[in-house]
Each structure stands twice: as C-alpha cells, then as structure tokens.
Amino acid sequence: MLTKSLATELGKYNIQVNAIGPGYIETDLTATLAADPEFDQWVKKEVPLGRWGKTEDLIGAAIFLASPASDYVNGHTLYVDGGWQASL
C-alpha cells in the first residue's frame, strides 16, 4: 500500500513509485532455509518454476523500473517470484 499511496501522491510531480516483489531468493540470509530439506522441497513444489530465485533474476526488473521504458508505470509491484503469486 505504501507504493500505491506514494505513487498517487507523487505522480503530479512526475515521480513514479514502483516496487519489486521478490519471491524466495537464494542469499546468505536465506541459506539456512534453503539448507532445510523440508523447506527447500516445499519452495520447489510451490513455486511454478520449481526452483529458488537467484539475485541475478532481480536485475532485469530493476533495470526496467529505472529506465525510461517504465516512464508511464506508476504504483506497480513487479513480482519476481517464479510465478508464486500467480499460483495463489
């Protein structure tokens, strides 16, 4: 809601506010979760792409939102989650 609220408030100043919604991404902070065989299998079963995301998977979304290609995108959350949100 913060993204939508700020997008509404700041749009009149030609400021676009968007967010990236990452899914289960392999990082140092999630290493303990990924090392748990039960949780690892749950992620791989629930995420339609069948795998954990990599930090590199977020790069394209960040570049798009930072580029002129997204100049008319405002108040949007771009989910980079392997299709997890779509499956809910």
N, CA, C and O atoms as CSV, one atom per row, in Angstrom:
chain,resi,resn,atom,element,x,y,z
A,1,MET,N,N,0.819,-1.195,0.000
A,1,MET,CA,C,0.000,0.000,0.000
A,1,MET,C,C,0.862,1.259,0.000
A,1,MET,O,O,0.448,2.295,-0.518
A,2,LEU,N,N,2.061,1.174,0.579
A,2,LEU,CA,C,2.945,2.341,0.573
A,2,LEU,C,C,3.298,2.732,-0.858
A,2,LEU,O,O,3.305,3.916,-1.197
A,3,THR,N,N,3.587,1.750,-1.689
A,3,THR,CA,C,3.916,2.019,-3.086
A,3,THR,C,C,2.768,2.731,-3.782
A,3,THR,O,O,2.978,3.732,-4.466
A,4,LYS,N,N,1.563,2.222,-3.611
A,4,LYS,CA,C,0.397,2.833,-4.254
A,4,LYS,C,C,0.123,4.228,-3.707
A,4,LYS,O,O,-0.191,5.145,-4.465
A,5,SER,N,N,0.241,4.387,-2.405
A,5,SER,CA,C,-0.007,5.690,-1.790
A,5,SER,C,C,0.993,6.737,-2.282
A,5,SER,O,O,0.607,7.843,-2.660
A,6,LEU,N,N,2.277,6.381,-2.275
A,6,LEU,CA,C,3.293,7.324,-2.744
A,6,LEU,C,C,3.163,7.597,-4.232
A,6,LEU,O,O,3.390,8.723,-4.676
A,7,ALA,N,N,2.805,6.591,-5.002
A,7,ALA,CA,C,2.604,6.796,-6.440
A,7,ALA,C,C,1.494,7.804,-6.685
A,7,ALA,O,O,1.604,8.658,-7.565
A,8,THR,N,N,0.427,7.704,-5.905
A,8,THR,CA,C,-0.698,8.627,-6.046
A,8,THR,C,C,-0.304,10.042,-5.623
A,8,THR,O,O,-0.653,11.018,-6.287
A,9,GLU,N,N,0.415,10.139,-4.527
A,9,GLU,CA,C,0.815,11.450,-4.001
A,9,GLU,C,C,1.857,12.146,-4.876
A,9,GLU,O,O,1.793,13.360,-5.075
A,10,LEU,N,N,2.810,11.386,-5.396
A,10,LEU,CA,C,3.951,11.987,-6.085
A,10,LEU,C,C,3.814,12.034,-7.601
A,10,LEU,O,O,4.621,12.673,-8.276
A,11,GLY,N,N,2.802,11.367,-8.138
A,11,GLY,CA,C,2.606,11.355,-9.583
A,11,GLY,C,C,2.498,12.741,-10.188
A,11,GLY,O,O,2.994,12.982,-11.288
A,12,LYS,N,N,1.850,13.658,-9.472
A,12,LYS,CA,C,1.697,15.024,-10.011
A,12,LYS,C,C,3.029,15.741,-10.196
A,12,LYS,O,O,3.101,16.748,-10.901
A,13,TYR,N,N,4.081,15.227,-9.567
A,13,TYR,CA,C,5.425,15.784,-9.727
A,13,TYR,C,C,6.254,14.973,-10.728
A,13,TYR,O,O,7.470,15.143,-10.817
A,14,ASN,N,N,5.588,14.092,-11.476
A,14,ASN,CA,C,6.233,13.209,-12.442
A,14,ASN,C,C,7.255,12.279,-11.775
A,14,ASN,O,O,8.300,11.960,-12.342
A,15,ILE,N,N,6.916,11.861,-10.559
A,15,ILE,CA,C,7.743,10.889,-9.840
A,15,ILE,C,C,6.977,9.574,-9.825
A,15,ILE,O,O,5.863,9.489,-9.308
A,16,GLN,N,N,7.597,8.551,-10.403
A,16,GLN,CA,C,6.977,7.238,-10.418
A,16,GLN,C,C,7.496,6.436,-9.225
A,16,GLN,O,O,8.689,6.435,-8.922
A,17,VAL,N,N,6.569,5.760,-8.562
A,17,VAL,CA,C,6.926,4.922,-7.409
A,17,VAL,C,C,6.452,3.510,-7.708
A,17,VAL,O,O,5.259,3.265,-7.887
A,18,ASN,N,N,7.390,2.596,-7.757
A,18,ASN,CA,C,7.097,1.192,-8.034
A,18,ASN,C,C,7.902,0.330,-7.073
A,18,ASN,O,O,8.790,0.823,-6.377
A,19,ALA,N,N,7.592,-0.941,-7.041
A,19,ALA,CA,C,8.293,-1.856,-6.143
A,19,ALA,C,C,8.602,-3.160,-6.858
A,19,ALA,O,O,7.947,-3.529,-7.834
A,20,ILE,N,N,9.607,-3.842,-6.353
A,20,ILE,CA,C,9.914,-5.196,-6.803
A,20,ILE,C,C,9.522,-6.124,-5.661
A,20,ILE,O,O,9.937,-5.933,-4.517
A,21,GLY,N,N,8.721,-7.127,-5.986
A,21,GLY,CA,C,8.290,-8.117,-5.005
A,21,GLY,C,C,9.041,-9.416,-5.231
A,21,GLY,O,O,8.605,-10.251,-6.023
A,22,PRO,N,N,10.169,-9.600,-4.544
A,22,PRO,CA,C,10.930,-10.820,-4.769
A,22,PRO,C,C,10.267,-12.025,-4.115
A,22,PRO,O,O,9.608,-11.907,-3.082
A,23,GLY,N,N,10.452,-13.164,-4.725
A,23,GLY,CA,C,9.981,-14.405,-4.135
A,23,GLY,C,C,11.070,-14.993,-3.254
A,23,GLY,O,O,11.811,-14.263,-2.597
A,24,TYR,N,N,11.161,-16.300,-3.242
A,24,TYR,CA,C,12.197,-16.982,-2.469
A,24,TYR,C,C,13.505,-16.901,-3.248
A,24,TYR,O,O,13.687,-17.589,-4.253
A,25,ILE,N,N,14.411,-16.052,-2.770
A,25,ILE,CA,C,15.674,-15.788,-3.450
A,25,ILE,C,C,16.816,-16.361,-2.621
A,25,ILE,O,O,16.870,-16.153,-1.409
A,26,GLU,N,N,17.724,-17.078,-3.266
A,26,GLU,CA,C,18.896,-17.623,-2.580
A,26,GLU,C,C,19.866,-16.493,-2.233
A,26,GLU,O,O,20.413,-15.833,-3.117
A,27,THR,N,N,20.067,-16.286,-0.944
A,27,THR,CA,C,21.030,-15.295,-0.458
A,27,THR,C,C,21.689,-15.862,0.795
A,27,THR,O,O,21.328,-16.941,1.265
A,28,ASP,N,N,22.646,-15.130,1.321
A,28,ASP,CA,C,23.246,-15.540,2.598
A,28,ASP,C,C,22.184,-15.575,3.696
A,28,ASP,O,O,22.245,-16.414,4.595
A,29,LEU,N,N,21.221,-14.673,3.623
A,29,LEU,CA,C,20.186,-14.606,4.659
A,29,LEU,C,C,19.183,-15.761,4.568
A,29,LEU,O,O,18.545,-16.099,5.564
A,30,THR,N,N,19.040,-16.365,3.390
A,30,THR,CA,C,18.089,-17.469,3.242
A,30,THR,C,C,18.794,-18.824,3.182
A,30,THR,O,O,18.147,-19.848,2.960
A,31,ALA,N,N,20.099,-18.838,3.374
A,31,ALA,CA,C,20.874,-20.083,3.271
A,31,ALA,C,C,20.387,-21.135,4.259
A,31,ALA,O,O,20.336,-22.318,3.921
A,32,THR,N,N,20.029,-20.727,5.467
A,32,THR,CA,C,19.544,-21.681,6.467
A,32,THR,C,C,18.237,-22.321,6.003
A,32,THR,O,O,18.035,-23.523,6.176
A,33,LEU,N,N,17.359,-21.525,5.420
A,33,LEU,CA,C,16.093,-22.064,4.910
A,33,LEU,C,C,16.333,-23.021,3.743
A,33,LEU,O,O,15.735,-24.095,3.679
A,34,ALA,N,N,17.199,-22.629,2.835
A,34,ALA,CA,C,17.488,-23.474,1.674
A,34,ALA,C,C,18.163,-24.776,2.085
A,34,ALA,O,O,18.026,-25.794,1.405
A,35,ALA,N,N,18.901,-24.742,3.210
A,35,ALA,CA,C,19.593,-25.940,3.687
A,35,ALA,C,C,18.640,-26.916,4.389
A,35,ALA,O,O,18.984,-28.079,4.601
A,36,ASP,N,N,17.466,-26.449,4.740
A,36,ASP,CA,C,16.462,-27.319,5.370
A,36,ASP,C,C,15.772,-28.110,4.264
A,36,ASP,O,O,15.015,-27.532,3.484
A,37,PRO,N,N,16.014,-29.414,4.176
A,37,PRO,CA,C,15.469,-30.205,3.060
A,37,PRO,C,C,13.947,-30.108,2.933
A,37,PRO,O,O,13.416,-30.079,1.823
A,38,GLU,N,N,13.259,-30.060,4.052
A,38,GLU,CA,C,11.797,-29.993,4.003
A,38,GLU,C,C,11.325,-28.660,3.419
A,38,GLU,O,O,10.434,-28.628,2.571
A,39,PHE,N,N,11.929,-27.563,3.879
A,39,PHE,CA,C,11.528,-26.252,3.373
A,39,PHE,C,C,11.956,-26.088,1.919
A,39,PHE,O,O,11.211,-25.540,1.107
A,40,ASP,N,N,13.152,-26.562,1.593
A,40,ASP,CA,C,13.641,-26.491,0.211
A,40,ASP,C,C,12.671,-27.202,-0.733
A,40,ASP,O,O,12.335,-26.670,-1.792
A,41,GLN,N,N,12.229,-28.373,-0.365
A,41,GLN,CA,C,11.276,-29.117,-1.196
A,41,GLN,C,C,9.940,-28.386,-1.293
A,41,GLN,O,O,9.308,-28.383,-2.349
A,42,TRP,N,N,9.508,-27.767,-0.191
A,42,TRP,CA,C,8.253,-27.016,-0.206
A,42,TRP,C,C,8.339,-25.868,-1.216
A,42,TRP,O,O,7.426,-25.671,-2.017
A,43,VAL,N,N,9.444,-25.112,-1.171
A,43,VAL,CA,C,9.625,-23.997,-2.118
A,43,VAL,C,C,9.590,-24.522,-3.547
A,43,VAL,O,O,8.895,-23.964,-4.396
A,44,LYS,N,N,10.322,-25.574,-3.813
A,44,LYS,CA,C,10.397,-26.115,-5.172
A,44,LYS,C,C,9.062,-26.674,-5.644
A,44,LYS,O,O,8.784,-26.700,-6.842
A,45,LYS,N,N,8.242,-27.117,-4.707
A,45,LYS,CA,C,6.913,-27.630,-5.055
A,45,LYS,C,C,5.914,-26.493,-5.278
A,45,LYS,O,O,5.071,-26.576,-6.171
A,46,GLU,N,N,6.004,-25.446,-4.482
A,46,GLU,CA,C,5.022,-24.357,-4.532
A,46,GLU,C,C,5.298,-23.319,-5.618
A,46,GLU,O,O,4.362,-22.725,-6.153
A,47,VAL,N,N,6.548,-23.099,-5.944
A,47,VAL,CA,C,6.915,-22.104,-6.960
A,47,VAL,C,C,6.775,-22.763,-8.338
A,47,VAL,O,O,7.442,-23.763,-8.606
A,48,PRO,N,N,5.922,-22.222,-9.212
A,48,PRO,CA,C,5.707,-22.849,-10.513
A,48,PRO,C,C,6.975,-23.119,-11.328
A,48,PRO,O,O,7.018,-24.092,-12.081
A,49,LEU,N,N,7.999,-22.286,-11.195
A,49,LEU,CA,C,9.235,-22.561,-11.931
A,49,LEU,C,C,10.061,-23.654,-11.276
A,49,LEU,O,O,11.059,-24.095,-11.846
A,50,GLY,N,N,9.663,-24.101,-10.082
A,50,GLY,CA,C,10.299,-25.251,-9.448
A,50,GLY,C,C,11.684,-25.024,-8.896
A,50,GLY,O,O,12.454,-25.973,-8.747
A,51,ARG,N,N,12.019,-23.774,-8.587
A,51,ARG,CA,C,13.357,-23.508,-8.059
A,51,ARG,C,C,13.350,-22.224,-7.227
A,51,ARG,O,O,12.417,-21.424,-7.289
A,52,TRP,N,N,14.405,-22.059,-6.460
A,52,TRP,CA,C,14.650,-20.799,-5.766
A,52,TRP,C,C,15.120,-19.776,-6.802
A,52,TRP,O,O,15.731,-20.140,-7.807
A,53,GLY,N,N,14.836,-18.514,-6.555
A,53,GLY,CA,C,15.354,-17.461,-7.412
A,53,GLY,C,C,16.801,-17.151,-7.066
A,53,GLY,O,O,17.285,-17.471,-5.980
A,54,LYS,N,N,17.467,-16.530,-8.005
A,54,LYS,CA,C,18.841,-16.064,-7.789
A,54,LYS,C,C,18.809,-14.540,-7.762
A,54,LYS,O,O,17.903,-13.933,-8.332
A,55,THR,N,N,19.764,-13.927,-7.121
A,55,THR,CA,C,19.789,-12.462,-7.077
A,55,THR,C,C,19.833,-11.889,-8.494
A,55,THR,O,O,19.302,-10.807,-8.746
A,56,GLU,N,N,20.465,-12.614,-9.415
A,56,GLU,CA,C,20.547,-12.150,-10.803
A,56,GLU,C,C,19.167,-12.055,-11.456
A,56,GLU,O,O,18.978,-11.300,-12.410
A,57,ASP,N,N,18.212,-12.821,-10.943
A,57,ASP,CA,C,16.854,-12.785,-11.501
A,57,ASP,C,C,16.172,-11.438,-11.275
A,57,ASP,O,O,15.207,-11.109,-11.965
A,58,LEU,N,N,16.664,-10.662,-10.322
A,58,LEU,CA,C,16.062,-9.363,-9.995
A,58,LEU,C,C,16.601,-8.222,-10.860
A,58,LEU,O,O,16.001,-7.149,-10.920
A,59,ILE,N,N,17.719,-8.454,-11.519
A,59,ILE,CA,C,18.406,-7.382,-12.253
A,59,ILE,C,C,17.533,-6.780,-13.359
A,59,ILE,O,O,17.427,-5.558,-13.467
A,60,GLY,N,N,16.918,-7.619,-14.168
A,60,GLY,CA,C,16.113,-7.113,-15.276
A,60,GLY,C,C,14.960,-6.239,-14.807
A,60,GLY,O,O,14.665,-5.212,-15.420
A,61,ALA,N,N,14.307,-6.643,-13.720
A,61,ALA,CA,C,13.203,-5.847,-13.182
A,61,ALA,C,C,13.705,-4.491,-12.698
A,61,ALA,O,O,13.062,-3.468,-12.933
A,62,ALA,N,N,14.843,-4.481,-12.028
A,62,ALA,CA,C,15.402,-3.221,-11.529
A,62,ALA,C,C,15.805,-2.300,-12.681
A,62,ALA,O,O,15.563,-1.094,-12.631
A,63,ILE,N,N,16.412,-2.867,-13.706
A,63,ILE,CA,C,16.808,-2.058,-14.861
A,63,ILE,C,C,15.573,-1.487,-15.559
A,63,ILE,O,O,15.548,-0.311,-15.924
A,64,PHE,N,N,14.561,-2.318,-15.741
A,64,PHE,CA,C,13.328,-1.838,-16.370
A,64,PHE,C,C,12.729,-0.678,-15.582
A,64,PHE,O,O,12.399,0.357,-16.163
A,65,LEU,N,N,12.584,-0.835,-14.277
A,65,LEU,CA,C,11.949,0.211,-13.473
A,65,LEU,C,C,12.804,1.481,-13.378
A,65,LEU,O,O,12.276,2.569,-13.149
A,66,ALA,N,N,14.110,1.343,-13.553
A,66,ALA,CA,C,14.995,2.513,-13.505
A,66,ALA,C,C,15.160,3.176,-14.867
A,66,ALA,O,O,15.778,4.236,-14.963
A,67,SER,N,N,14.621,2.572,-15.919
A,67,SER,CA,C,14.841,3.077,-17.280
A,67,SER,C,C,13.638,3.878,-17.782
A,67,SER,O,O,12.557,3.819,-17.196
A,68,PRO,N,N,13.831,4.619,-18.860
A,68,PRO,CA,C,12.718,5.353,-19.474
A,68,PRO,C,C,11.607,4.436,-19.982
A,68,PRO,O,O,10.489,4.897,-20.211
A,69,ALA,N,N,11.895,3.151,-20.161
A,69,ALA,CA,C,10.874,2.206,-20.620
A,69,ALA,C,C,9.708,2.105,-19.647
A,69,ALA,O,O,8.618,1.675,-20.025
A,70,SER,N,N,9.930,2.502,-18.386
A,70,SER,CA,C,8.863,2.428,-17.380
A,70,SER,C,C,8.314,3.803,-16.998
A,70,SER,O,O,7.694,3.951,-15.944
A,71,ASP,N,N,8.535,4.798,-17.840
A,71,ASP,CA,C,8.107,6.160,-17.508
A,71,ASP,C,C,6.609,6.307,-17.253
A,71,ASP,O,O,6.200,7.246,-16.570
A,72,TYR,N,N,5.790,5.416,-17.774
A,72,TYR,CA,C,4.339,5.505,-17.561
A,72,TYR,C,C,3.843,4.402,-16.632
A,72,TYR,O,O,2.642,4.141,-16.548
A,73,VAL,N,N,4.767,3.765,-15.943
A,73,VAL,CA,C,4.430,2.734,-14.959
A,73,VAL,C,C,4.496,3.403,-13.592
A,73,VAL,O,O,5.527,3.963,-13.218
A,74,ASN,N,N,3.401,3.345,-12.852
A,74,ASN,CA,C,3.359,4.026,-11.557
A,74,ASN,C,C,2.437,3.271,-10.611
A,74,ASN,O,O,1.310,2.930,-10.972
A,75,GLY,N,N,2.915,3.013,-9.408
A,75,GLY,CA,C,2.105,2.342,-8.401
A,75,GLY,C,C,2.049,0.836,-8.568
A,75,GLY,O,O,1.118,0.190,-8.088
A,76,HIS,N,N,3.027,0.281,-9.237
A,76,HIS,CA,C,3.008,-1.145,-9.581
A,76,HIS,C,C,4.038,-1.920,-8.758
A,76,HIS,O,O,5.135,-1.428,-8.494
A,77,THR,N,N,3.671,-3.127,-8.362
A,77,THR,CA,C,4.630,-4.055,-7.778
A,77,THR,C,C,4.920,-5.124,-8.822
A,77,THR,O,O,4.025,-5.851,-9.253
A,78,LEU,N,N,6.170,-5.208,-9.215
A,78,LEU,CA,C,6.606,-6.190,-10.208
A,78,LEU,C,C,7.128,-7.406,-9.448
A,78,LEU,O,O,8.211,-7.368,-8.863
A,79,TYR,N,N,6.349,-8.478,-9.464
A,79,TYR,CA,C,6.731,-9.682,-8.739
A,79,TYR,C,C,7.743,-10.483,-9.543
A,79,TYR,O,O,7.509,-10.821,-10.703
A,80,VAL,N,N,8.853,-10.776,-8.919
A,80,VAL,CA,C,9.903,-11.607,-9.499
A,80,VAL,C,C,9.985,-12.816,-8.572
A,80,VAL,O,O,10.857,-12.906,-7.709
A,81,ASP,N,N,9.056,-13.734,-8.776
A,81,ASP,CA,C,8.858,-14.809,-7.790
A,81,ASP,C,C,8.653,-16.176,-8.414
A,81,ASP,O,O,8.158,-17.088,-7.751
A,82,GLY,N,N,9.019,-16.334,-9.657
A,82,GLY,CA,C,8.886,-17.626,-10.308
A,82,GLY,C,C,7.440,-18.059,-10.527
A,82,GLY,O,O,7.172,-19.231,-10.787
A,83,GLY,N,N,6.510,-17.110,-10.420
A,83,GLY,CA,C,5.093,-17.415,-10.615
A,83,GLY,C,C,4.336,-17.742,-9.343
A,83,GLY,O,O,3.172,-18.140,-9.397
A,84,TRP,N,N,4.991,-17.576,-8.185
A,84,TRP,CA,C,4.354,-17.940,-6.914
A,84,TRP,C,C,3.067,-17.155,-6.678
A,84,TRP,O,O,2.054,-17.749,-6.308
A,85,GLN,N,N,3.076,-15.836,-6.882
A,85,GLN,CA,C,1.871,-15.025,-6.681
A,85,GLN,C,C,0.746,-15.472,-7.606
A,85,GLN,O,O,-0.419,-15.479,-7.207
A,86,ALA,N,N,1.079,-15.838,-8.817
A,86,ALA,CA,C,0.077,-16.263,-9.776
A,86,ALA,C,C,-0.604,-17.565,-9.342
A,86,ALA,O,O,-1.745,-17.834,-9.719
A,87,SER,N,N,0.096,-18.356,-8.558
A,87,SER,CA,C,-0.443,-19.659,-8.171
A,87,SER,C,C,-1.286,-19.607,-6.899
A,87,SER,O,O,-1.887,-20.608,-6.511
A,88,LEU,N,N,-1.330,-18.458,-6.256
A,88,LEU,CA,C,-2.085,-18.347,-5.004
A,88,LEU,C,C,-3.579,-18.269,-5.247
A,88,LEU,O,O,-4.355,-18.173,-4.297
